[in-house]
Amino acid sequence: MLCDLCKKNEAVIFLEAIGKNGKKKINLCAACAMARGIQAPVSAPNAENLASVFKEIEEKEAEYKAKNSRLCPVCGTSLSFIMDTGTAGCPECYEVFAKEISDSMKQHGIDFSYTGSMPKRLSGFRNALTDRADLQAKLDEAVKNENYEKAAVYRDFLKALERGSVADGQDAEDENGK
């Protein structure tokens, strides 16, 4: 049985408290018990230590339930699953859980966006949108470097691309008789 606090180590201390809300059992590993001042054999542990451990476990359970109750509306993946496995269910998960995923990445020392290359199967993929983005980036770089001749050429290419896209759409409508 795993420790109720760290959820990693095998539990070696098993405690049970009876209170107003009924029985409450907790299982602790040696490291978590020692960190909270509870040592085996537990004959008469400090009541304050036990109360704080039970409270800590209740808080962790409430946090876990809050994470489990939030689901991606597209694929139904829970936030706790994403945090536990590091795997999102679909692209929409990144939008729904953006803050939590970002915070988790920062905790692991990752605080930058992806700047890698396109997958090989998509490396030859081009369309008006990718061409426009590429030309816009080149235009921005030329303006930044104060190379206004190149910037004018890129600007003209962008205008031509936009006119071509609009013209293509109009031609398609004309062929359909609309």
C-alpha positions in Angstrom: 0.0 0.0 0.0 1.4 3.4 -0.9 1.9 6.4 1.4 -1.2 8.7 1.5 1.1 11.8 1.4 3.8 11.2 -1.2 2.0 8.5 -3.1 5.4 7.0 -4.0 6.8 5.0 -1.2 5.5 1.9 0.5 3.5 2.7 3.7 5.0 1.2 6.9 2.9 3.1 9.5 -0.9 2.7 9.6 -2.9 5.1 11.8 -6.6 5.2 12.5 -8.5 8.1 14.1 -12.1 8.1 15.2 -13.8 11.4 15.3 -17.1 13.2 14.7 -17.0 12.3 11.0 -16.3 8.6 11.6 -13.1 6.6 11.1 -10.2 8.0 9.2 -7.3 5.8 8.2 -3.9 7.0 7.0 -0.9 5.2 5.7 2.5 6.7 5.9 5.9 5.8 4.6 8.9 6.1 6.9 10.2 9.3 5.3 6.8 11.2 5.5 6.3 10.0 9.1 9.7 11.1 10.2 9.3 14.5 8.5 6.1 15.0 10.6 7.5 13.8 13.9 5.8 10.4 13.9 8.1 7.5 14.7 7.5 3.7 14.8 6.5 2.1 17.0 3.6 4.4 17.5 2.4 3.9 21.0 1.2 7.4 22.0 2.1 9.9 19.2 1.9 13.6 19.6 -1.8 14.6 19.1 -0.7 17.8 17.3 1.4 15.9 14.8 -1.4 13.5 14.1 -3.9 16.3 13.6 -1.6 18.1 11.2 -1.0 14.9 9.2 -4.8 14.2 9.0 -5.4 17.8 7.9 -2.6 17.6 5.3 -4.1 14.5 3.8 -7.5 16.0 3.7 -6.1 19.0 1.8 -4.3 16.7 -0.7 -7.5 14.7 -1.3 -9.5 17.9 -1.9 -6.8 19.1 -4.3 -6.9 15.8 -6.1 -10.7 15.8 -6.4 -10.5 19.4 -7.8 -8.0 18.3 -10.4 -10.1 15.2 -11.2 -13.3 17.1 -11.6 -11.9 19.4 -14.3 -12.2 17.6 -17.7 -11.3 18.6 -21.2 -14.7 19.3 -23.0 -13.4 17.7 -26.2 -11.7 14.4 -25.1 -12.7 14.1 -21.5 -9.2 13.9 -20.1 -8.9 15.0 -16.5 -6.3 17.5 -15.3 -5.0 15.0 -12.8 -4.3 12.5 -15.6 -2.4 15.1 -17.6 -0.3 16.1 -14.5 0.4 12.5 -13.5 1.4 11.2 -17.0 2.6 14.4 -18.7 0.4 13.5 -21.6 -2.5 15.6 -23.0 -5.5 13.8 -24.5 -5.9 16.3 -27.4 -4.7 19.7 -28.6 -7.7 21.4 -26.9 -6.3 20.2 -23.5 -3.5 22.7 -23.9 -6.0 25.5 -24.2 -8.3 24.3 -21.4 -5.5 23.7 -18.9 -3.1 26.3 -20.2 -2.3 27.8 -16.8 -1.9 24.5 -15.0 0.3 23.0 -17.7 2.4 26.2 -17.8 2.9 26.1 -14.0 3.8 22.4 -14.1 6.4 23.0 -16.9 7.9 25.9 -14.9 8.2 23.6 -11.9 10.3 21.3 -14.0 12.5 24.1 -15.3 10.8 24.5 -18.7 9.9 28.1 -19.4 10.2 28.5 -23.1 8.1 27.8 -26.2 8.8 25.1 -28.7 11.3 26.3 -31.4 12.1 23.0 -33.1 11.7 22.0 -36.7 8.7 20.6 -38.5 8.2 16.9 -38.6 9.8 15.3 -41.7 6.4 14.3 -43.0 5.3 17.9 -42.9 8.5 19.6 -44.0 7.3 19.9 -47.6 3.9 21.1 -46.6 3.1 24.6 -47.9 -0.1 26.6 -48.3 -1.0 30.2 -48.4 -1.0 30.5 -44.6 2.5 29.1 -44.2 3.7 31.2 -47.1 2.2 34.3 -45.5 3.7 33.6 -42.1 7.1 33.0 -43.7 6.9 36.2 -45.7 5.7 38.2 -42.7 8.7 36.9 -40.7 11.1 37.9 -43.4 9.5 41.3 -43.7 9.8 41.9 -40.0 13.4 40.8 -40.0 14.2 43.1 -43.0 12.6 46.1 -41.2 14.4 45.3 -38.0 17.7 45.3 -40.0 16.7 48.5 -41.8 17.0 46.8 -45.1 14.0 48.6 -46.6 14.5 47.4 -50.2 14.1 43.8 -49.2 11.2 44.9 -46.9 9.4 46.5 -49.9 9.9 43.3 -51.9 8.4 41.1 -49.1 5.6 43.6 -48.6 4.8 43.4 -52.4 4.9 39.6 -52.2 2.5 39.6 -49.2 0.1 41.9 -51.1 0.3 39.6 -54.2 -0.4 36.6 -52.0 -3.4 38.2 -50.5 -4.7 39.3 -53.9 -4.1 35.7 -55.2 -6.0 34.2 -52.3 -9.0 36.5 -52.8 -8.9 36.0 -56.6 -8.8 32.2 -56.1 -11.8 32.4 -53.9 -13.7 34.5 -56.4 -12.8 32.2 -59.3 -14.2 29.3 -57.4 -17.4 31.1 -56.8 -17.7 32.1 -60.5 -17.2 28.4 -61.5 -20.1 27.4 -59.2 -22.3 30.0 -60.8 -22.7 32.1 -57.6 
